[in-house]
Amino acid sequence: MILLITSSSRAQECISAIQELANEETRRAESRHAACELLRENEFSVVVIDQCLLEPDPDLADRALFQQMGSALPIYVNLAISGSERVAREVQAALKRRQRETTIAQRAAETALRNELKDSLTAVLLSCQMALGVQDVPPSAVARIKSIHEAAAEMRGHLGLPDTEAAL
């Protein structure tokens, strides 16, 4: 969902253009206070802020607004000089940027987790092989060690990691 913060008479025209181009529901707030209320109650992907609402000290005014935004991307526009199609294109570009950044972050997290688990799984698999190499291991312990080894090997396969250990 997208939030448009403006008191402009062109707000509805802009909302229609955003909804059509970005294909996301768009809500309007006519003031920063109304925007803060909506931000507390809803999750927005983008917050479009009309520059005509900027106060003499924008850092102070934006602080309350930004605290409520969560992960929403802020976009500053001037509806007095920007056409609604241009605003809609900026919103669409921001949504695409957000999707790319999310994909990159997910891949990085996946790679980090895979690398962390790879080392642990390798240690478990090697420990199982070493434990089975010990003489006089009771048969019940051998069965459990083999079960642990199979589970770790299966996890390794789910992670798409190469099978570097010999089968037991």
N, C-alpha and C positions, 0 to 999 in steps of 0.2 A: 504494500500500500504506500502511496505517496502523499505527502502533506505539502500543500501550497499555502504559504503565509503571505497574505496580501490584503490590502483594503481597496485595491484597484477595482474599478467598474468592469474591467476586462477579465476578471477572475474566471468567470464561467467559460468564456471563450478559451482561455488557457487550459482549464481543467479538461474540457472536451478534447483539445489537441493532444494533451498529455495522455489521456486515457486511450485515445485512438492509436497513437504512435507507440506508446510504451506498453499498452495492453495491461494496465494495472489500475486498480481503483485509486481515485485521487480524492482527497478530502481537502477542505479549505478552512483556514483559521484567519479571522480578520485582524487579529492582534497577537502580540507575543504571549500575552497572558492566556488567550484562548488556545494558542498553539501548545503551550506548556500543559494545559489540561488534556488536550488530545494526545500528546506524547506520553503522558502518564497512563492513559487508558488503552493505548494501541501501540502496535509495533509497526514502524515505518521503515522502508528501505531507503527512501530519499526524502529530504526536507528541502523544499524550494522556498527561499526567503527573498521577498521583494526588497530591494535596496531602499525603497522609500520608507521602510519601517526602521531603518538604522537610526539609532539615537546618537547624540553627540559623543557618547563614550561607548562605541560598539563592543569593546571588549567586556565591559561591565554588563551590558545588556545581553550579550551573547552567552555569558557564563551560565545563567539560569537555563537558557534554552538548550545549550550544549549538554548540560547535566541531564536533561530529560531525553535527549536524542538517542542514547544508546549507541547502536552500531549504524544508525542512519547516516547517509552521506549528505552533507549540507551543500546546497548549490545556491549561489547568490545571483539574482537576475535583476534587471531593471525593466519592469513591465511598462514603464512610460516610454521606453525607446525600443524594446525588444518585442518582436512579433510572437504570437503564441506558438507558431510552428518552430521558431528558433528555440524557445524555451523547451518545447517538447523534445527537440533534437538533443538539447543539452542534457535533459533528464535521461533520454534513451542512451546517450553516450556514457553517462554516469552509471547507469544500470549495467551496461556491458563491461565497464571498467571494474565494477564491483564483482561481477561474475568471474572475470579473469583473475582478479586478486584472490577471490575465494578458492578458485580451482588451484592456483599456485600454492596457496597456504595449505590446502588439503593434501596436495601431492608432497609438499615438504614434510608435513606431519606424518603422512603414510611412510615416506622414506625413512624418517627418523625412527619411527616405531619398528619398521621392518628391520632396520640395522640393529636396534637395541635387542629385539627378540632373537635375531639371528645369532648373536653372540651367546645369549642365554641358552638357546636350543642346542647350539653346538656343544656347549659345556655339559648339558644334560645327556646328550647322545654319547659324548666321549666318556663321561662318568659311567654310564651304563655299560659301555664296552669294556672299560677297565674293571668294573665290578664283576663282570662275567668272566674275566680272565683270572680272577683270584681262585686258587684251588680250594676245595672243600666248601663251596657255597651250597647251602641247603637247596634242594629242588624247589621248595616253595618260594624261596627268595629269588631263584633264577626266573621263575614264572612271573613274579612281580616286576623284576628288572626288565624283562622282555616286554611286559605290558607298558611300562613307562617309556621304554625305547620306541615302541610302536606309536604311542600317543604323541611323543615329541616329533617323530618322523612325519606323522600325519599333519601336525601343526606346521611343520616346515613346508610340506607340500601345499597347504592352504595359503601360506604366505608367498608362494611362488619362488621359494629359495631352492637352489640346486641341491640334490642329494649327494653329499660328498662322503658319507660314511658307508662302509660296507654293511650289508644286511647281517643280522645276527642269526 
